[in-house]
């Protein structure tokens, strides 16, 4: 299958060093519930992802293992719900698993919400939770082209999720902390179809390290 060059892709990788306060605060808005004061949330909750299609905010509670989804309209919280399993009961997950991203791996164009990507720091397993809104409907380990599980550990780590080839399904972005290579895994659901190193306009690998780091993935172009 022919892939678009990674230097001119649908999704864009956002890399930053330090952002001045004057820029960081520009056009900012505090999250508020309907007809209520602003919401302030701190530890043990932390934001672990934003749905690229649903625009929901995904929170994780490091003490209880709860994952919570906030359905948003602009900066306004409309509804919140705990992630539940197929049986309807809350699904609490703790270490060594952690959420590393959110994306539409099933290609349902945001209908039913986005899917959740978990990574096991001990085994190197990457696992995708296929979601229907806040309910888990299926889970699958990321496998290679041969159908066998793909276990990846340090110095590689997952730094983003996005649709880089325009097929309507999310892909996985990895970064190598020693060589500073950024690699994209083009996915079909939970199966790796092809991988490619990010290259510059000249076709050579784009190697970026400290003090820069990838902080997000977004859409670029039409």
C-alpha positions as CSV (number, residue, x, y, z in Angstrom):
1,X,0.0,0.0,0.0
2,X,1.4,3.4,-1.0
3,X,1.8,5.9,1.7
4,X,2.1,9.7,1.6
5,X,5.6,11.0,2.5
6,X,5.9,11.6,6.2
7,X,7.2,15.1,5.5
8,X,3.7,16.2,4.1
9,X,1.1,14.4,6.2
10,X,-2.5,14.9,7.3
11,X,-1.6,15.2,11.0
12,X,1.0,17.6,12.2
13,X,3.5,17.1,15.1
14,X,3.7,20.0,17.5
15,X,7.2,20.4,18.9
16,X,8.0,23.1,21.4
17,X,10.8,24.2,23.7
18,X,9.5,26.9,26.1
19,X,6.3,29.0,25.6
20,X,6.3,32.6,26.9
21,X,3.5,33.3,29.4
22,X,2.1,36.0,27.1
23,X,1.7,33.4,24.3
24,X,0.5,30.6,26.5
25,X,-2.3,32.8,27.9
26,X,-3.5,34.2,24.6
27,X,-7.1,33.3,23.7
28,X,-7.4,31.0,26.8
29,X,-10.6,30.0,28.4
30,X,-11.3,28.3,31.7
31,X,-13.4,25.1,31.6
32,X,-16.9,25.7,33.2
33,X,-19.9,23.5,33.6
34,X,-23.3,24.8,32.4
35,X,-24.5,27.7,34.6
36,X,-21.8,27.0,37.3
37,X,-18.5,28.4,38.4
38,X,-15.2,27.4,36.8
39,X,-13.9,23.9,37.4
40,X,-10.5,23.3,39.0
41,X,-9.1,19.7,39.0
42,X,-5.7,18.6,40.3
43,X,-3.9,15.4,41.5
44,X,-4.6,12.6,41.6
45,X,-6.5,13.4,38.3
46,X,-4.5,14.4,35.3
47,X,-5.4,15.0,31.6
48,X,-4.2,12.1,29.5
49,X,-5.7,12.9,26.1
50,X,-8.2,14.9,24.0
51,X,-10.3,13.1,21.5
52,X,-9.3,14.3,18.0
53,X,-12.8,13.7,16.7
54,X,-15.0,13.7,19.8
55,X,-13.1,16.7,21.3
56,X,-13.7,15.1,24.7
57,X,-11.2,15.5,27.5
58,X,-9.8,12.2,29.0
59,X,-8.8,12.2,32.7
60,X,-7.0,9.5,34.7
61,X,-7.0,9.1,38.5
62,X,-3.6,7.7,39.6
63,X,-4.9,6.6,43.0
64,X,-8.1,4.8,42.0
65,X,-7.2,3.8,38.4
66,X,-10.4,5.5,37.1
67,X,-10.6,6.9,33.6
68,X,-13.1,9.7,33.2
69,X,-14.4,11.3,30.0
70,X,-15.6,14.9,29.9
71,X,-17.9,15.7,27.0
72,X,-17.3,19.3,26.0
73,X,-18.9,22.1,24.0
74,X,-16.2,24.7,23.5
75,X,-14.8,25.3,27.0
76,X,-18.1,24.2,28.7
77,X,-18.4,20.8,30.3
78,X,-21.7,19.2,29.2
79,X,-21.3,15.7,30.8
80,X,-18.8,13.5,32.5
81,X,-18.7,9.7,32.7
82,X,-16.4,7.0,34.1
83,X,-15.1,4.5,31.6
84,X,-16.9,1.2,32.1
85,X,-16.4,-2.3,30.8
86,X,-18.7,-4.5,28.6
87,X,-20.5,-5.5,31.8
88,X,-21.3,-1.9,32.7
89,X,-19.1,-1.8,35.7
90,X,-16.3,0.8,36.1
91,X,-12.9,-0.3,34.7
92,X,-10.1,0.7,37.0
93,X,-6.5,0.1,35.6
94,X,-3.3,0.9,37.3
95,X,0.5,0.4,36.8
96,X,2.3,-0.9,34.9
97,X,-0.3,0.3,32.4
98,X,-0.8,4.0,31.6
99,X,-2.8,5.9,29.0
100,X,-0.5,7.2,26.2
101,X,-3.1,8.6,23.8
102,X,-6.6,8.8,22.4
103,X,-7.6,8.4,18.8
104,X,-10.1,6.8,16.3
105,X,-8.6,3.5,15.5
106,X,-11.8,1.9,14.3
107,X,-12.5,4.6,11.7
108,X,-16.0,5.3,12.9
109,X,-15.4,9.1,12.4
110,X,-16.1,10.0,16.0
111,X,-19.4,8.1,16.2
112,X,-19.3,6.4,19.5
113,X,-16.3,8.5,20.6
114,X,-12.5,7.9,20.4
115,X,-10.5,4.9,21.4
116,X,-7.9,4.7,24.2
117,X,-4.3,3.6,23.9
118,X,-2.6,2.0,26.9
119,X,1.1,1.1,27.3
120,X,2.6,-1.5,29.6
121,X,5.9,-0.3,30.8
122,X,7.0,-3.7,32.0
123,X,6.1,-5.8,29.0
124,X,6.3,-3.2,26.2
125,X,2.8,-4.1,25.1
126,X,0.6,-1.4,23.5
127,X,-3.1,-2.1,23.9
128,X,-6.1,-0.4,22.2
129,X,-9.4,-0.1,23.9
130,X,-12.2,0.3,21.3
131,X,-14.9,2.4,22.8
132,X,-18.6,3.3,22.4
133,X,-18.7,6.6,24.2
134,X,-17.6,5.7,27.7
135,X,-18.1,1.9,27.4
136,X,-15.3,-0.5,26.4
137,X,-16.6,-2.8,23.7
138,X,-13.3,-4.6,22.8
139,X,-9.6,-4.5,23.5
140,X,-6.7,-5.6,21.3
141,X,-2.9,-5.7,21.6
142,X,-1.0,-3.9,18.8
143,X,0.4,-6.5,16.4
144,X,2.8,-6.3,13.5
145,X,2.2,-7.0,9.8
146,X,2.8,-10.7,10.6
147,X,0.0,-10.7,13.2
148,X,2.3,-11.2,16.2
149,X,2.3,-8.8,19.2
150,X,4.7,-5.8,18.8
151,X,6.5,-5.2,22.1
152,X,8.5,-2.0,22.2
153,X,10.4,-0.6,25.2
154,X,12.9,2.2,25.9
155,X,14.5,4.2,24.5
156,X,11.3,4.3,22.3
157,X,8.1,5.8,23.8
158,X,4.7,6.8,22.4
159,X,4.4,10.6,22.1
160,X,1.3,11.0,20.1
161,X,-1.7,9.7,18.2
162,X,-3.0,11.0,14.9
163,X,-4.2,10.2,11.4
164,X,-1.1,10.7,9.2
165,X,-2.2,9.0,6.0
166,X,-5.8,10.3,5.7
167,X,-7.4,6.9,5.9
168,X,-9.7,7.9,8.7
169,X,-7.9,5.7,11.3
170,X,-5.4,6.8,13.9
171,X,-1.7,6.1,13.7
172,X,1.0,6.0,16.5
173,X,3.9,8.3,16.9
174,X,7.1,7.0,18.6
175,X,10.2,8.9,19.7
176,X,13.6,7.5,20.3
177,X,15.2,9.4,23.3
178,X,18.8,8.4,22.4
179,X,18.9,8.9,18.6
180,X,16.0,11.5,18.6
181,X,14.3,9.7,15.7
182,X,10.6,10.2,15.4
183,X,8.8,7.2,13.9
184,X,5.2,6.9,12.7
185,X,3.4,3.6,12.8
186,X,0.7,3.5,10.1
187,X,-2.1,1.4,11.6
188,X,-5.2,-0.5,10.5
189,X,-7.1,-0.9,13.7
190,X,-4.7,-2.6,16.1
191,X,-2.4,-3.9,13.3
192,X,0.8,-2.2,12.2
193,X,0.8,-1.9,8.4
194,X,4.0,0.1,7.8
195,X,6.4,2.3,9.7
196,X,8.4,5.3,8.6
197,X,10.9,7.8,10.1
198,X,9.8,11.5,10.0
199,X,11.9,13.3,7.3
200,X,12.4,16.9,6.4
201,X,11.7,18.7,3.1
202,X,15.0,17.4,1.8
203,X,14.0,13.8,2.5
204,X,16.6,13.3,5.2
205,X,15.5,12.2,8.7
206,X,14.5,15.0,11.0
207,X,16.3,14.4,14.3
208,X,15.2,16.6,17.2
209,X,16.1,16.4,20.8
210,X,16.4,18.4,24.0
211,X,15.4,21.1,24.8
212,X,12.6,20.4,22.3
213,X,9.9,17.8,22.9
214,X,6.7,16.7,21.2
215,X,3.7,17.9,23.1
216,X,0.8,17.2,20.8
217,X,-0.6,16.1,17.4
218,X,-3.0,18.1,15.3
219,X,-4.5,18.4,11.8
220,X,-2.7,20.2,9.1
221,X,-4.2,21.2,5.7
222,X,-7.5,19.8,4.4
